[in-house]
Amino acid sequence: MKVKALDESHLLVILTAQEADSLGLDAASLRVNSLTCRVTIARLFAAACERTEFPLCGSGPLADIFDKVEKVGIHAMSTIDGQWVFVFSAHPAVGSRVRTNTRKIYRVKTAGGPYCYRLASCGDLLNVLERLFRMGMTCMCQLVTWEQEYYLILSPKCRHFAAMHCLMREYGCLWGKGRGARAFLLEHGQLLASDAIARVGPCLI
């Protein structure tokens, strides 16, 4: 199991096909959303918190961890080779002393700016992040989810932008460009990582 805290409220967990099978997790069980499945996911989240010392939850017994969070959102995706990718979005419980950033409002100032790419699948997202990391292209790249799809936002000021642009178009498509497009995604979507290549890339090697 690979675990990475993307920020103070988002936790990335990657399971191999064998690990997911040993836990009894598959597409059917996640669709049914049974009590057994929910307990398994809760234990997976607790184990990931303990392994990374996730700041929102700290470490400790399962009950103690869930006393500190009010709600945990889950994005679950499977890849072609059988891996399962979970992104947990944790929200602090009322009265918790854990500090988190308030929701940000993004406004457009001028035209022009970054490029926003939509990825065709979870597998394409992981593949492009791995290739970018292996190639040493670790400039700031934001990862956003919106309406069950994933987007990468890349600045044209990146040192190797031309090569990165070609690679992005190999795995996805250019959804929009300019500060307006980025502002729309950040306002309506959910920011999963502000530096996706550096944070997610090492987990894929």
Backbone as JSON Lines, residues from 0, in Angstrom:
{"i":0,"aa":"M","n":[0.85,-1.19,0.0],"ca":[0.0,0.0,0.0],"c":[0.88,1.24,0.0]}
{"i":1,"aa":"K","n":[0.59,2.15,-0.92],"ca":[1.3,3.43,-0.97],"c":[0.37,4.52,-0.47]}
{"i":2,"aa":"V","n":[0.89,5.36,0.41],"ca":[0.08,6.41,1.04],"c":[0.8,7.74,0.92]}
{"i":3,"aa":"K","n":[0.04,8.8,0.62],"ca":[0.62,10.14,0.52],"c":[-0.39,11.18,0.95]}
{"i":4,"aa":"A","n":[0.0,12.03,1.91],"ca":[-0.85,13.15,2.3],"c":[-0.66,14.27,1.28]}
{"i":5,"aa":"L","n":[-1.69,14.54,0.48],"ca":[-1.59,15.58,-0.54],"c":[-1.59,16.96,0.07]}
{"i":6,"aa":"D","n":[-2.36,17.14,1.13],"ca":[-2.35,18.37,1.92],"c":[-2.98,18.03,3.25]}
{"i":7,"aa":"E","n":[-3.41,19.04,4.02],"ca":[-3.89,18.78,5.37],"c":[-5.27,18.11,5.42]}
{"i":8,"aa":"S","n":[-5.95,18.01,4.28],"ca":[-7.27,17.38,4.31],"c":[-7.5,16.34,3.21]}
{"i":9,"aa":"H","n":[-6.48,16.06,2.4],"ca":[-6.62,15.07,1.33],"c":[-5.53,14.01,1.46]}
{"i":10,"aa":"L","n":[-5.95,12.75,1.39],"ca":[-5.04,11.62,1.57],"c":[-5.16,10.68,0.37]}
{"i":11,"aa":"L","n":[-4.02,10.37,-0.25],"ca":[-3.99,9.47,-1.41],"c":[-3.54,8.08,-0.96]}
{"i":12,"aa":"V","n":[-4.29,7.05,-1.37],"ca":[-3.95,5.66,-1.06],"c":[-4.01,4.85,-2.35]}
{"i":13,"aa":"I","n":[-2.95,4.11,-2.64],"ca":[-2.9,3.25,-3.82],"c":[-2.69,1.81,-3.36]}
{"i":14,"aa":"L","n":[-3.61,0.92,-3.76],"ca":[-3.53,-0.49,-3.42],"c":[-3.22,-1.31,-4.67]}
{"i":15,"aa":"T","n":[-2.38,-2.32,-4.52],"ca":[-2.15,-3.24,-5.63],"c":[-3.39,-4.12,-5.79]}
{"i":16,"aa":"A","n":[-3.47,-4.83,-6.89],"ca":[-4.6,-5.72,-7.12],"c":[-4.68,-6.78,-6.04]}
{"i":17,"aa":"Q","n":[-3.52,-7.28,-5.59],"ca":[-3.5,-8.31,-4.55],"c":[-3.98,-7.76,-3.21]}
{"i":18,"aa":"E","n":[-3.57,-6.54,-2.88],"ca":[-3.99,-5.93,-1.62],"c":[-5.5,-5.67,-1.61]}
{"i":19,"aa":"A","n":[-6.02,-5.16,-2.73],"ca":[-7.46,-4.9,-2.81],"c":[-8.24,-6.21,-2.71]}
{"i":20,"aa":"D","n":[-7.72,-7.27,-3.36],"ca":[-8.4,-8.56,-3.31],"c":[-8.41,-9.12,-1.89]}
{"i":21,"aa":"S","n":[-7.31,-8.96,-1.17],"ca":[-7.24,-9.48,0.21],"c":[-8.21,-8.76,1.14]}
{"i":22,"aa":"L","n":[-8.53,-7.5,0.79],"ca":[-9.48,-6.73,1.59],"c":[-10.92,-6.94,1.11]}
{"i":23,"aa":"G","n":[-11.09,-7.66,0.02],"ca":[-12.43,-7.89,-0.52],"c":[-13.0,-6.69,-1.22]}
{"i":24,"aa":"L","n":[-12.13,-5.81,-1.74],"ca":[-12.59,-4.6,-2.42],"c":[-12.58,-4.81,-3.93]}
{"i":25,"aa":"D","n":[-13.7,-4.59,-4.56],"ca":[-13.79,-4.62,-6.02],"c":[-14.91,-3.69,-6.44]}
{"i":26,"aa":"A","n":[-15.11,-3.57,-7.74],"ca":[-16.11,-2.64,-8.25],"c":[-17.51,-2.98,-7.75]}
{"i":27,"aa":"A","n":[-17.8,-4.27,-7.66],"ca":[-19.13,-4.7,-7.22],"c":[-19.38,-4.32,-5.77]}
{"i":28,"aa":"S","n":[-18.41,-4.59,-4.89],"ca":[-18.59,-4.31,-3.46],"c":[-18.69,-2.81,-3.2]}
{"i":29,"aa":"L","n":[-17.93,-2.01,-3.95],"ca":[-18.0,-0.56,-3.77],"c":[-19.32,0.0,-4.27]}
{"i":30,"aa":"R","n":[-19.88,-0.61,-5.31],"ca":[-21.18,-0.16,-5.82],"c":[-22.29,-0.46,-4.83]}
{"i":31,"aa":"V","n":[-22.23,-1.65,-4.22],"ca":[-23.27,-2.06,-3.27],"c":[-23.23,-1.22,-2.01]}
{"i":32,"aa":"N","n":[-22.01,-0.79,-1.61],"ca":[-21.84,0.05,-0.43],"c":[-22.4,-0.63,0.82]}
{"i":33,"aa":"S","n":[-22.04,-1.88,1.02],"ca":[-22.52,-2.64,2.17],"c":[-21.83,-2.2,3.45]}
{"i":34,"aa":"L","n":[-22.35,-2.66,4.59],"ca":[-21.74,-2.34,5.87],"c":[-20.31,-2.88,5.93]}
{"i":35,"aa":"T","n":[-20.11,-4.08,5.42],"ca":[-18.77,-4.67,5.41],"c":[-17.81,-3.82,4.6]}
{"i":36,"aa":"C","n":[-18.27,-3.33,3.46],"ca":[-17.44,-2.48,2.61],"c":[-17.1,-1.17,3.33]}
{"i":37,"aa":"R","n":[-18.09,-0.56,3.99],"ca":[-17.85,0.7,4.69],"c":[-16.85,0.53,5.83]}
{"i":38,"aa":"V","n":[-16.97,-0.58,6.56],"ca":[-16.03,-0.84,7.66],"c":[-14.62,-1.04,7.11]}
{"i":39,"aa":"T","n":[-14.52,-1.77,6.0],"ca":[-13.21,-2.0,5.38],"c":[-12.57,-0.69,4.94]}
{"i":40,"aa":"I","n":[-13.36,0.19,4.3],"ca":[-12.85,1.48,3.86],"c":[-12.44,2.33,5.06]}
{"i":41,"aa":"A","n":[-13.23,2.27,6.13],"ca":[-12.9,3.04,7.34],"c":[-11.57,2.56,7.94]}
{"i":42,"aa":"R","n":[-11.37,1.25,7.97],"ca":[-10.11,0.72,8.5],"c":[-8.94,1.07,7.59]}
{"i":43,"aa":"L","n":[-9.19,1.08,6.28],"ca":[-8.15,1.48,5.33],"c":[-7.75,2.93,5.56]}
{"i":44,"aa":"F","n":[-8.75,3.8,5.76],"ca":[-8.47,5.21,6.02],"c":[-7.69,5.38,7.32]}
{"i":45,"aa":"A","n":[-8.08,4.65,8.37],"ca":[-7.39,4.74,9.65],"c":[-5.95,4.26,9.53]}
{"i":46,"aa":"A","n":[-5.74,3.17,8.79],"ca":[-4.38,2.64,8.62],"c":[-3.51,3.63,7.84]}
{"i":47,"aa":"A","n":[-4.12,4.28,6.83],"ca":[-3.38,5.27,6.06],"c":[-3.04,6.49,6.9]}
{"i":48,"aa":"C","n":[-3.97,6.91,7.76],"ca":[-3.72,8.03,8.67],"c":[-2.53,7.72,9.58]}
{"i":49,"aa":"E","n":[-2.54,6.51,10.13],"ca":[-1.49,6.12,11.06],"c":[-0.13,6.04,10.36]}
{"i":50,"aa":"R","n":[-0.12,5.55,9.14],"ca":[1.14,5.39,8.41],"c":[1.77,6.72,8.05]}
{"i":51,"aa":"T","n":[0.95,7.72,7.74],"ca":[1.48,9.01,7.3],"c":[1.42,10.07,8.38]}
{"i":52,"aa":"E","n":[0.82,9.75,9.55],"ca":[0.55,10.76,10.59],"c":[-0.2,11.94,9.97]}
{"i":53,"aa":"F","n":[-1.29,11.59,9.28],"ca":[-2.13,12.57,8.62],"c":[-2.53,13.65,9.63]}
{"i":54,"aa":"P","n":[-2.23,14.93,9.37],"ca":[-2.42,15.97,10.38],"c":[-3.84,16.13,10.9]}
{"i":55,"aa":"L","n":[-4.83,15.86,10.05],"ca":[-6.21,16.05,10.49],"c":[-6.65,14.99,11.5]}
{"i":56,"aa":"C","n":[-6.05,13.79,11.41],"ca":[-6.49,12.67,12.25],"c":[-5.46,12.26,13.29]}
{"i":57,"aa":"G","n":[-4.19,12.54,13.02],"ca":[-3.16,12.06,13.93],"c":[-3.08,10.56,13.87]}
{"i":58,"aa":"S","n":[-2.87,9.91,14.99],"ca":[-2.83,8.46,15.04],"c":[-3.56,8.0,16.29]}
{"i":59,"aa":"G","n":[-3.89,6.74,16.34],"ca":[-4.59,6.2,17.48],"c":[-5.65,5.22,17.06]}
{"i":60,"aa":"P","n":[-6.48,4.74,18.01],"ca":[-7.53,3.77,17.68],"c":[-8.5,4.34,16.66]}
{"i":61,"aa":"L","n":[-9.18,3.43,15.97],"ca":[-10.12,3.82,14.93],"c":[-11.18,4.79,15.45]}
{"i":62,"aa":"A","n":[-11.73,4.51,16.62],"ca":[-12.79,5.37,17.18],"c":[-12.26,6.78,17.46]}
{"i":63,"aa":"D","n":[-11.01,6.89,17.95],"ca":[-10.43,8.2,18.24],"c":[-10.25,9.02,16.98]}
{"i":64,"aa":"I","n":[-9.81,8.34,15.9],"ca":[-9.59,9.05,14.65],"c":[-10.9,9.62,14.12]}
{"i":65,"aa":"F","n":[-11.98,8.82,14.17],"ca":[-13.25,9.29,13.6],"c":[-13.97,10.26,14.52]}
{"i":66,"aa":"D","n":[-13.5,10.41,15.76],"ca":[-14.01,11.47,16.62],"c":[-13.54,12.83,16.13]}
{"i":67,"aa":"K","n":[-12.43,12.84,15.39],"ca":[-11.82,14.1,14.97],"c":[-12.33,14.59,13.62]}
{"i":68,"aa":"V","n":[-13.05,13.73,12.88],"ca":[-13.55,14.14,11.58],"c":[-15.07,14.03,11.54]}
{"i":69,"aa":"E","n":[-15.7,14.99,10.88],"ca":[-17.15,14.99,10.76],"c":[-17.6,14.18,9.55]}
{"i":70,"aa":"K","n":[-16.84,14.28,8.47],"ca":[-17.22,13.62,7.22],"c":[-15.97,13.29,6.43]}
{"i":71,"aa":"V","n":[-15.98,12.14,5.78],"ca":[-14.86,11.74,4.92],"c":[-15.42,11.43,3.53]}
{"i":72,"aa":"G","n":[-15.02,12.24,2.55],"ca":[-15.42,11.97,1.17],"c":[-14.42,11.02,0.53]}
{"i":73,"aa":"I","n":[-14.89,10.17,-0.37],"ca":[-14.04,9.15,-0.98],"c":[-14.2,9.16,-2.49]}
{"i":74,"aa":"H","n":[-13.08,9.25,-3.19],"ca":[-13.04,9.05,-4.63],"c":[-12.29,7.74,-4.86]}
{"i":75,"aa":"A","n":[-12.93,6.75,-5.45],"ca":[-12.32,5.45,-5.7],"c":[-12.23,5.2,-7.19]}
{"i":76,"aa":"M","n":[-11.06,4.78,-7.66],"ca":[-10.83,4.56,-9.08],"c":[-10.0,3.3,-9.26]}
{"i":77,"aa":"S","n":[-10.27,2.54,-10.32],"ca":[-9.46,1.37,-10.63],"c":[-8.71,1.59,-11.92]}
{"i":78,"aa":"T","n":[-7.52,1.01,-12.04],"ca":[-6.71,1.14,-13.24],"c":[-6.78,-0.16,-14.03]}
{"i":79,"aa":"I","n":[-6.25,-0.13,-15.24],"ca":[-6.31,-1.3,-16.11],"c":[-5.59,-2.49,-15.51]}
{"i":80,"aa":"D","n":[-4.47,-2.22,-14.8],"ca":[-3.68,-3.32,-14.23],"c":[-4.2,-3.79,-12.88]}
{"i":81,"aa":"G","n":[-5.37,-3.31,-12.47],"ca":[-5.99,-3.82,-11.25],"c":[-5.72,-3.04,-9.99]}
{"i":82,"aa":"Q","n":[-4.92,-1.97,-10.08],"ca":[-4.68,-1.15,-8.89],"c":[-5.95,-0.37,-8.54]}
{"i":83,"aa":"W","n":[-6.08,-0.08,-7.23],"ca":[-7.18,0.77,-6.77],"c":[-6.59,2.04,-6.17]}
{"i":84,"aa":"V","n":[-7.15,3.17,-6.57],"ca":[-6.69,4.47,-6.1],"c":[-7.82,5.12,-5.32]}
{"i":85,"aa":"F","n":[-7.53,5.51,-4.08],"ca":[-8.5,6.18,-3.22],"c":[-7.97,7.57,-2.86]}
{"i":86,"aa":"V","n":[-8.82,8.57,-2.99],"ca":[-8.5,9.91,-2.49],"c":[-9.54,10.23,-1.42]}
{"i":87,"aa":"F","n":[-9.07,10.32,-0.17],"ca":[-9.95,10.63,0.97],"c":[-9.91,12.14,1.23]}
{"i":88,"aa":"S","n":[-11.09,12.74,1.33],"ca":[-11.21,14.17,1.66],"c":[-11.84,14.26,3.05]}
{"i":89,"aa":"A","n":[-11.05,14.63,4.04],"ca":[-11.52,14.64,5.42],"c":[-11.9,16.04,5.87]}
{"i":90,"aa":"H","n":[-12.98,16.13,6.63],"ca":[-13.46,17.41,7.15],"c":[-13.5,17.33,8.67]}
{"i":91,"aa":"P","n":[-12.95,18.31,9.39],"ca":[-12.86,18.21,10.85],"c":[-14.22,18.23,11.52]}
{"i":92,"aa":"A","n":[-14.33,17.51,12.63],"ca":[-15.57,17.49,13.4],"c":[-15.77,18.82,14.12]}
{"i":93,"aa":"V","n":[-17.01,19.13,14.43],"ca":[-17.33,20.35,15.17],"c":[-16.64,20.3,16.53]}
{"i":94,"aa":"G","n":[-15.94,21.37,16.87],"ca":[-15.24,21.4,18.15],"c":[-13.82,20.89,18.07]}
{"i":95,"aa":"S","n":[-13.43,20.32,16.93],"ca":[-12.07,19.83,16.79],"c":[-11.1,21.0,16.76]}
{"i":96,"aa":"R","n":[-9.92,20.8,17.34],"ca":[-8.92,21.86,17.37],"c":[-8.05,21.87,16.13]}
{"i":97,"aa":"V","n":[-8.26,20.91,15.24],"ca":[-7.46,20.86,14.03],"c":[-7.81,22.03,13.13]}
{"i":98,"aa":"R","n":[-6.8,22.73,12.65],"ca":[-7.02,23.89,11.8],"c":[-6.95,23.48,10.34]}
{"i":99,"aa":"T","n":[-7.9,23.92,9.57],"ca":[-7.88,23.67,8.13],"c":[-8.18,24.99,7.42]}
{"i":100,"aa":"N","n":[-7.78,25.06,6.17],"ca":[-8.02,26.27,5.4],"c":[-9.49,26.39,5.04]}
{"i":101,"aa":"T","n":[-10.01,27.59,5.05],"ca":[-11.38,27.81,4.65],"c":[-11.47,27.74,3.13]}
{"i":102,"aa":"R","n":[-12.68,27.56,2.62],"ca":[-12.88,27.46,1.18],"c":[-12.45,28.75,0.5]}
{"i":103,"aa":"K","n":[-11.69,28.61,-0.57],"ca":[-11.16,29.77,-1.26],"c":[-12.07,30.17,-2.41]}
{"i":104,"aa":"I","n":[-12.16,31.47,-2.65],"ca":[-12.9,31.99,-3.77],"c":[-11.89,32.54,-4.77]}
{"i":105,"aa":"Y","n":[-11.94,32.06,-6.01],"ca":[-11.0,32.48,-7.03],"c":[-11.7,33.42,-8.0]}
{"i":106,"aa":"R","n":[-11.05,34.55,-8.3],"ca":[-11.63,35.52,-9.21],"c":[-10.68,35.79,-10.37]}
{"i":107,"aa":"V","n":[-11.25,36.11,-11.48],"ca":[-10.46,36.38,-12.67],"c":[-10.02,37.84,-12.69]}
{"i":108,"aa":"K","n":[-8.72,38.06,-12.94],"ca":[-8.21,39.43,-13.01],"c":[-7.93,39.85,-14.45]}
{"i":109,"aa":"T","n":[-7.18,39.0,-15.18],"ca":[-6.86,39.33,-16.56],"c":[-6.97,38.09,-17.43]}
{"i":110,"aa":"A","n":[-6.98,38.31,-18.74],"ca":[-7.08,37.18,-19.67],"c":[-5.72,36.51,-19.83]}
{"i":111,"aa":"G","n":[-5.71,35.35,-20.49],"ca":[-4.48,34.61,-20.71],"c":[-4.09,33.81,-19.49]}
{"i":112,"aa":"G","n":[-3.07,32.94,-19.65],"ca":[-2.6,32.2,-18.48],"c":[-2.5,30.71,-18.69]}
{"i":113,"aa":"P","n":[-2.86,29.91,-17.7],"ca":[-2.57,28.47,-17.69],"c":[-3.44,27.65,-18.65]}
{"i":114,"aa":"Y","n":[-2.99,26.39,-18.85],"ca":[-3.68,25.43,-19.69],"c":[-4.32,24.36,-18.81]}
{"i":115,"aa":"C","n":[-5.57,24.01,-19.1],"ca":[-6.32,23.03,-18.31],"c":[-6.58,21.79,-19.17]}
{"i":116,"aa":"Y","n":[-6.11,20.63,-18.7],"ca":[-6.24,19.4,-19.46],"c":[-7.19,18.44,-18.75]}
{"i":117,"aa":"R","n":[-8.08,17.82,-19.51],"ca":[-8.98,16.81,-18.96],"c":[-8.43,15.43,-19.31]}
{"i":118,"aa":"L","n":[-8.32,14.56,-18.29],"ca":[-7.77,13.22,-18.48],"c":[-8.9,12.24,-18.76]}
{"i":119,"aa":"A","n":[-8.65,11.33,-19.71],"ca":[-9.7,10.41,-20.14],"c":[-10.06,9.38,-19.09]}
{"i":120,"aa":"S","n":[-9.1,9.02,-18.23],"ca":[-9.35,7.99,-17.22],"c":[-8.38,8.14,-16.08]}
{"i":121,"aa":"C","n":[-8.66,7.42,-14.99],"ca":[-7.74,7.43,-13.85],"c":[-6.38,6.88,-14.26]}
{"i":122,"aa":"G","n":[-6.38,5.84,-15.09],"ca":[-5.12,5.26,-15.55],"c":[-4.28,6.27,-16.31]}
{"i":123,"aa":"D","n":[-4.92,7.06,-17.16],"ca":[-4.2,8.09,-17.91],"c":[-3.63,9.15,-16.97]}
{"i":124,"aa":"L","n":[-4.4,9.52,-15.95],"ca":[-3.93,10.49,-14.98],"c":[-2.66,10.0,-14.29]}
{"i":125,"aa":"L","n":[-2.68,8.77,-13.8],"ca":[-1.52,8.22,-13.09],"c":[-0.34,8.06,-14.04]}
{"i":126,"aa":"N","n":[-0.6,7.63,-15.26],"ca":[0.48,7.42,-16.23],"c":[1.19,8.73,-16.58]}
{"i":127,"aa":"V","n":[0.41,9.78,-16.81],"ca":[1.05,11.05,-17.2],"c":[1.82,11.65,-16.02]}
{"i":128,"aa":"L","n":[1.3,11.51,-14.81],"ca":[2.02,12.02,-13.64],"c":[3.31,11.25,-13.43]}
{"i":129,"aa":"E","n":[3.26,9.94,-13.64],"ca":[4.48,9.13,-13.49],"c":[5.53,9.52,-14.53]}
{"i":130,"aa":"R","n":[5.1,9.67,-15.78],"ca":[6.05,10.02,-16.84],"c":[6.64,11.41,-16.63]}
{"i":131,"aa":"L","n":[5.82,12.35,-16.21],"ca":[6.32,13.7,-15.94],"c":[7.34,13.69,-14.8]}
{"i":132,"aa":"F","n":[7.06,12.89,-13.76],"ca":[7.98,12.82,-12.63],"c":[9.29,12.16,-13.04]}
{"i":133,"aa":"R","n":[9.2,11.06,-13.8],"ca":[10.41,10.36,-14.23],"c":[11.27,11.23,-15.13]}
{"i":134,"aa":"M","n":[10.64,12.12,-15.89],"ca":[11.37,13.0,-16.8],"c":[11.91,14.24,-16.09]}
{"i":135,"aa":"G","n":[11.63,14.34,-14.79],"ca":[12.15,15.47,-14.01],"c":[11.38,16.76,-14.22]}
{"i":136,"aa":"M","n":[10.19,16.67,-14.78],"ca":[9.39,17.87,-15.03],"c":[8.48,18.12,-13.82]}
{"i":137,"aa":"T","n":[9.05,18.69,-12.79],"ca":[8.33,18.81,-11.52],"c":[7.86,20.23,-11.23]}
{"i":138,"aa":"C","n":[7.5,20.98,-12.26],"ca":[6.98,22.33,-12.01],"c":[5.56,22.2,-11.43]}
{"i":139,"aa":"M","n":[5.06,23.28,-10.87],"ca":[3.76,23.28,-10.22],"c":[2.66,22.89,-11.21]}
{"i":140,"aa":"C","n":[1.85,21.91,-10.82],"ca":[0.76,21.41,-11.66],"c":[-0.38,21.05,-10.73]}
{"i":141,"aa":"Q","n":[-1.51,21.73,-10.86],"ca":[-2.65,21.52,-9.96],"c":[-3.53,20.38,-10.46]}
{"i":142,"aa":"L","n":[-3.98,19.55,-9.52],"ca":[-4.89,18.44,-9.82],"c":[-6.26,18.77,-9.23]}
{"i":143,"aa":"V","n":[-7.28,18.79,-10.11],"ca":[-8.64,19.16,-9.7],"c":[-9.61,18.07,-10.16]}
{"i":144,"aa":"T","n":[-10.6,17.76,-9.33],"ca":[-11.69,16.87,-9.74],"c":[-12.97,17.69,-9.82]}
{"i":145,"aa":"W","n":[-13.72,17.44,-10.88],"ca":[-15.0,18.15,-11.08],"c":[-15.91,17.23,-11.89]}
{"i":146,"aa":"E","n":[-17.11,17.0,-11.36],"ca":[-18.11,16.15,-12.0],"c":[-17.52,14.79,-12.38]}
{"i":147,"aa":"Q","n":[-16.81,14.18,-11.41],"ca":[-16.26,12.83,-11.54],"c":[-15.22,12.71,-12.66]}
{"i":148,"aa":"E","n":[-14.61,13.82,-13.03],"ca":[-13.51,13.81,-14.0],"c":[-12.32,14.54,-13.39]}
{"i":149,"aa":"Y","n":[-11.15,14.29,-13.97],"ca":[-9.91,14.82,-13.4],"c":[-9.23,15.76,-14.38]}
{"i":150,"aa":"Y","n":[-8.69,16.84,-13.84],"ca":[-8.07,17.89,-14.65],"c":[-6.71,18.25,-14.07]}
{"i":151,"aa":"L","n":[-5.76,18.53,-14.95],"ca":[-4.46,19.03,-14.56],"c":[-4.31,20.44,-15.11]}
{"i":152,"aa":"I","n":[-3.89,21.36,-14.27],"ca":[-3.72,22.76,-14.66],"c":[-2.23,23.08,-14.69]}
{"i":153,"aa":"L","n":[-1.76,23.49,-15.85],"ca":[-0.32,23.68,-16.07],"c":[-0.04,25.09,-16.56]}
{"i":154,"aa":"S","n":[0.98,25.71,-16.0],"ca":[1.35,27.07,-16.41],"c":[2.27,27.02,-17.62]}
{"i":155,"aa":"P","n":[2.05,27.89,-18.61],"ca":[2.94,27.94,-19.78],"c":[4.32,28.47,-19.43]}
{"i":156,"aa":"K","n":[4.49,28.96,-18.21],"ca":[5.79,29.48,-17.77],"c":[6.73,28.37,-17.31]}
{"i":157,"aa":"C","n":[6.22,27.11,-17.27],"ca":[7.06,25.99,-16.88],"c":[8.24,25.86,-17.84]}
{"i":158,"aa":"R","n":[9.36,25.42,-17.31],"ca":[10.6,25.36,-18.08],"c":[10.47,24.48,-19.32]}
{"i":159,"aa":"H","n":[9.82,23.32,-19.18],"ca":[9.69,22.37,-20.29],"c":[8.23,22.31,-20.77]}
{"i":160,"aa":"F","n":[7.59,23.45,-20.87],"ca":[6.16,23.46,-21.17],"c":[5.83,22.78,-22.49]}
{"i":161,"aa":"A","n":[6.63,23.01,-23.54],"ca":[6.32,22.44,-24.85],"c":[6.26,20.92,-24.8]}
{"i":162,"aa":"A","n":[7.26,20.3,-24.13],"ca":[7.28,18.84,-24.01],"c":[6.13,18.35,-23.14]}
{"i":163,"aa":"M","n":[5.85,19.07,-22.07],"ca":[4.77,18.69,-21.17],"c":[3.43,18.8,-21.88]}
{"i":164,"aa":"H","n":[3.27,19.83,-22.71],"ca":[2.01,20.03,-23.44],"c":[1.76,18.84,-24.38]}
{"i":165,"aa":"C","n":[2.8,18.39,-25.08],"ca":[2.66,17.24,-25.98],"c":[2.29,15.98,-25.21]}
{"i":166,"aa":"L","n":[2.92,15.8,-24.05],"ca":[2.64,14.62,-23.24],"c":[1.22,14.66,-22.69]}
{"i":167,"aa":"M","n":[0.78,15.82,-22.26],"ca":[-0.57,15.97,-21.74],"c":[-1.61,15.62,-22.81]}
{"i":168,"aa":"R","n":[-1.37,16.03,-24.04],"ca":[-2.32,15.78,-25.12],"c":[-2.3,14.32,-25.56]}
{"i":169,"aa":"E","n":[-1.23,13.61,-25.21],"ca":[-1.18,12.18,-25.5],"c":[-2.13,11.4,-24.6]}
{"i":170,"aa":"Y","n":[-2.3,11.88,-23.35],"ca":[-3.13,11.18,-22.38],"c":[-4.51,11.81,-22.17]}
{"i":171,"aa":"G","n":[-4.67,13.04,-22.62],"ca":[-5.94,13.71,-22.4],"c":[-6.2,14.73,-23.5]}
{"i":172,"aa":"C","n":[-6.98,15.73,-23.18],"ca":[-7.28,16.77,-24.16],"c":[-7.25,18.14,-23.48]}
{"i":173,"aa":"L","n":[-6.99,19.16,-24.28],"ca":[-6.99,20.52,-23.75],"c":[-8.44,20.95,-23.55]}
{"i":174,"aa":"W","n":[-8.84,21.12,-22.28],"ca":[-10.22,21.47,-21.95],"c":[-10.45,22.97,-22.04]}
{"i":175,"aa":"G","n":[-9.45,23.75,-21.66],"ca":[-9.59,25.2,-21.69],"c":[-8.26,25.85,-21.36]}
{"i":176,"aa":"K","n":[-8.14,27.13,-21.63],"ca":[-6.91,27.83,-21.28],"c":[-7.23,29.25,-20.85]}
{"i":177,"aa":"G","n":[-6.32,29.82,-20.11],"ca":[-6.53,31.16,-19.57],"c":[-6.95,31.12,-18.12]}
{"i":178,"aa":"R","n":[-6.85,32.25,-17.47],"ca":[-7.18,32.33,-16.05],"c":[-8.65,32.07,-15.78]}
{"i":179,"aa":"G","n":[-9.48,32.36,-16.77],"ca":[-10.91,32.11,-16.6],"c":[-11.2,30.63,-16.46]}
{"i":180,"aa":"A","n":[-10.55,29.81,-17.3],"ca":[-10.75,28.36,-17.24],"c":[-10.26,27.82,-15.9]}
{"i":181,"aa":"R","n":[-9.08,28.27,-15.47],"ca":[-8.55,27.8,-14.18],"c":[-9.45,28.24,-13.04]}
{"i":182,"aa":"A","n":[-9.91,29.48,-13.06],"ca":[-10.77,29.98,-12.0],"c":[-12.07,29.18,-11.92]}
{"i":183,"aa":"F","n":[-12.61,28.81,-13.08],"ca":[-13.85,28.03,-13.1],"c":[-13.63,26.67,-12.43]}
{"i":184,"aa":"L","n":[-12.55,25.98,-12.8],"ca":[-12.29,24.66,-12.23],"c":[-12.04,24.73,-10.72]}
{"i":185,"aa":"L","n":[-11.28,25.72,-10.29],"ca":[-10.97,25.84,-8.87],"c":[-12.17,26.27,-8.05]}
{"i":186,"aa":"E","n":[-13.07,27.02,-8.67],"ca":[-14.28,27.47,-7.97],"c":[-15.33,26.36,-7.87]}
{"i":187,"aa":"H","n":[-15.53,25.63,-8.97],"ca":[-16.6,24.63,-9.0],"c":[-16.11,23.22,-8.69]}
{"i":188,"aa":"G","n":[-14.83,22.97,-8.91],"ca":[-14.28,21.65,-8.63],"c":[-13.65,21.57,-7.26]}
{"i":189,"aa":"Q","n":[-12.9,20.5,-7.03],"ca":[-12.22,20.29,-5.75],"c":[-10.73,20.12,-6.01]}
{"i":190,"aa":"L","n":[-9.93,20.98,-5.4],"ca":[-8.48,20.91,-5.56],"c":[-7.94,19.75,-4.72]}
{"i":191,"aa":"L","n":[-7.37,18.75,-5.4],"ca":[-6.82,17.58,-4.7],"c":[-5.35,17.74,-4.38]}
{"i":192,"aa":"A","n":[-4.63,18.47,-5.22],"ca":[-3.2,18.7,-4.98],"c":[-2.76,19.94,-5.75]}
{"i":193,"aa":"S","n":[-2.02,20.81,-5.08],"ca":[-1.53,22.02,-5.73],"c":[-0.21,21.76,-6.44]}
{"i":194,"aa":"D","n":[0.45,20.65,-6.14],"ca":[1.72,20.29,-6.78],"c":[1.66,18.79,-7.08]}
{"i":195,"aa":"A","n":[0.81,18.41,-8.03],"ca":[0.47,17.0,-8.26],"c":[1.66,16.15,-8.67]}
{"i":196,"aa":"I","n":[2.53,16.68,-9.53],"ca":[3.64,15.88,-10.03],"c":[4.58,15.5,-8.89]}
{"i":197,"aa":"A","n":[4.94,16.47,-8.06],"ca":[5.87,16.21,-6.96],"c":[5.25,15.36,-5.86]}
{"i":198,"aa":"R","n":[3.93,15.49,-5.63],"ca":[3.29,14.77,-4.54],"c":[2.85,13.37,-4.93]}
{"i":199,"aa":"V","n":[2.32,13.21,-6.12],"ca":[1.78,11.9,-6.53],"c":[2.83,11.08,-7.26]}
{"i":200,"aa":"G","n":[3.67,11.73,-8.05],"ca":[4.67,11.03,-8.86],"c":[5.51,10.01,-8.1]}
{"i":201,"aa":"P","n":[6.09,10.36,-6.94],"ca":[6.93,9.4,-6.21],"c":[6.19,8.15,-5.77]}
{"i":202,"aa":"C","n":[4.88,8.24,-5.59],"ca":[4.09,7.07,-5.16],"c":[3.9,6.06,-6.29]}
{"i":203,"aa":"L","n":[4.17,6.48,-7.52],"ca":[3.89,5.62,-8.67],"c":[5.12,4.88,-9.17]}
{"i":204,"aa":"I","n":[6.26,5.13,-8.55],"ca":[7.5,4.48,-8.99],"c":[7.81,3.27,-8.11]}
